[in-house]
Amino acid sequence: MPDSFKSLKEIIESTPELKNIKQLIDDGDIIKDFDKIFPELKALVKAIKCSKQVLTLKSDNPAVRNELKFMEKEIIDKINSFYKQERITRIKFSNK
């Protein structure tokens, strides 16, 4: 029996072959934590997808989407600072 065990997190982060799985987990974290990072937007916007460092946000209100487009850099910076690494480089806005 081994003397020390590694957590799944340690294994995923240290194994190059599992890079894609780590990326999927990181993308899922952004969707899951979006309301925690931006509680003031919870009623207006929903994070629906994150792929290849592009976050897709859904809002039925065109005025909200337009306002958020102007705030895109601040949103990206806040998400990246929350995780202390660059996870998002761009945001897409959708009404679907």
The 8 nearest C-alpha neighbors of each residue, nearest first, counted from 0:
[[1, 2, 3, 4, 5, 6, 7, 10],
 [2, 0, 3, 4, 5, 6, 10, 7],
 [3, 1, 0, 4, 5, 6, 9, 10],
 [4, 2, 1, 5, 0, 6, 9, 10],
 [3, 5, 6, 2, 1, 7, 0, 9],
 [6, 4, 9, 7, 10, 3, 8, 11],
 [5, 7, 9, 8, 10, 4, 11, 3],
 [6, 8, 10, 9, 11, 5, 12, 4],
 [7, 9, 11, 6, 10, 12, 5, 13],
 [10, 8, 6, 12, 7, 11, 13, 5],
 [9, 11, 7, 13, 8, 12, 14, 6],
 [12, 10, 8, 14, 9, 13, 17, 7],
 [13, 11, 9, 10, 14, 8, 21, 18],
 [12, 14, 10, 11, 9, 15, 17, 8],
 [13, 15, 16, 11, 17, 12, 10, 18],
 [16, 14, 17, 18, 13, 12, 11, 19],
 [15, 17, 14, 18, 19, 11, 20, 13],
 [16, 18, 20, 15, 19, 14, 11, 21],
 [17, 19, 21, 15, 20, 16, 22, 14],
 [20, 18, 22, 21, 17, 23, 16, 24],
 [19, 21, 23, 17, 22, 18, 24, 11],
 [20, 22, 24, 18, 19, 23, 25, 11],
 [21, 23, 25, 19, 20, 24, 26, 18],
 [24, 22, 20, 26, 21, 25, 27, 19],
 [23, 25, 27, 21, 22, 26, 28, 20],
 [24, 26, 22, 28, 27, 23, 21, 29],
 [27, 25, 23, 29, 49, 28, 24, 22],
 [28, 26, 24, 30, 29, 25, 31, 23],
 [27, 29, 31, 25, 26, 30, 32, 24],
 [28, 30, 32, 26, 27, 31, 33, 25],
 [31, 29, 27, 33, 28, 46, 32, 47],
 [30, 32, 28, 29, 33, 27, 34, 35],
 [33, 31, 35, 29, 34, 30, 28, 36],
 [32, 34, 36, 35, 30, 29, 31, 37],
 [35, 33, 38, 37, 36, 32, 41, 40],
 [34, 36, 32, 33, 38, 37, 31, 41],
 [35, 37, 33, 34, 32, 38, 78, 81],
 [38, 36, 34, 39, 40, 35, 33, 41],
 [39, 37, 34, 41, 40, 35, 36, 33],
 [38, 40, 37, 41, 42, 34, 43, 36],
 [41, 39, 43, 38, 37, 42, 44, 34],
 [40, 42, 38, 34, 43, 39, 44, 37],
 [43, 41, 40, 44, 39, 45, 38, 34],
 [44, 42, 40, 41, 58, 45, 63, 60],
 [45, 43, 58, 57, 40, 41, 42, 56],
 [44, 46, 57, 56, 47, 58, 41, 43],
 [47, 45, 56, 30, 55, 48, 57, 33],
 [46, 48, 56, 55, 45, 57, 30, 49],
 [49, 47, 55, 54, 46, 50, 30, 56],
 [48, 50, 54, 26, 53, 55, 52, 30],
 [49, 51, 53, 52, 26, 48, 54, 23],
 [50, 52, 53, 49, 87, 26, 54, 22],
 [51, 53, 87, 50, 88, 86, 54, 49],
 [54, 52, 89, 50, 90, 51, 49, 87],
 [53, 55, 49, 90, 48, 91, 56, 52],
 [56, 54, 91, 48, 92, 90, 47, 49],
 [55, 57, 46, 92, 45, 47, 93, 91],
 [58, 56, 93, 45, 94, 44, 92, 46],
 [59, 57, 44, 94, 60, 43, 64, 93],
 [58, 60, 94, 61, 57, 95, 93, 43],
 [59, 61, 63, 58, 62, 64, 94, 43],
 [62, 60, 64, 63, 65, 59, 58, 94],
 [63, 61, 65, 64, 60, 66, 67, 59],
 [62, 64, 66, 60, 65, 61, 67, 58],
 [65, 63, 61, 67, 62, 66, 68, 58],
 [64, 66, 62, 68, 63, 67, 61, 69],
 [67, 65, 63, 69, 68, 64, 62, 70],
 [68, 66, 70, 64, 69, 65, 71, 63],
 [67, 69, 71, 65, 70, 66, 64, 92],
 [68, 70, 67, 66, 71, 65, 72, 73],
 [71, 69, 67, 68, 73, 72, 74, 66],
 [70, 72, 68, 74, 73, 69, 67, 75],
 [73, 71, 75, 74, 70, 76, 69, 89],
 [72, 74, 76, 70, 75, 71, 77, 78],
 [75, 73, 71, 77, 72, 76, 70, 78],
 [76, 74, 72, 78, 73, 77, 87, 79],
 [75, 77, 73, 79, 74, 78, 80, 72],
 [76, 78, 80, 74, 75, 79, 81, 73],
 [79, 77, 81, 75, 80, 76, 74, 82],
 [78, 80, 85, 76, 82, 84, 81, 77],
 [79, 81, 83, 77, 82, 78, 76, 84],
 [82, 80, 78, 79, 83, 77, 36, 84],
 [81, 83, 79, 80, 84, 78, 86, 85],
 [84, 82, 80, 81, 79, 85, 78, 86],
 [85, 83, 79, 82, 86, 80, 81, 78],
 [84, 86, 79, 87, 83, 88, 82, 80],
 [85, 87, 52, 79, 84, 88, 78, 82],
 [88, 86, 52, 53, 89, 85, 75, 79],
 [89, 87, 52, 53, 75, 86, 90, 85],
 [88, 90, 53, 87, 54, 52, 91, 75],
 [91, 89, 54, 53, 55, 92, 71, 88],
 [92, 90, 55, 54, 56, 93, 89, 53],
 [91, 93, 56, 55, 57, 64, 90, 94],
 [94, 92, 57, 95, 56, 58, 91, 55],
 [93, 95, 59, 58, 57, 92, 60, 61],
 [94, 93, 57, 59, 58, 92, 56, 47]]
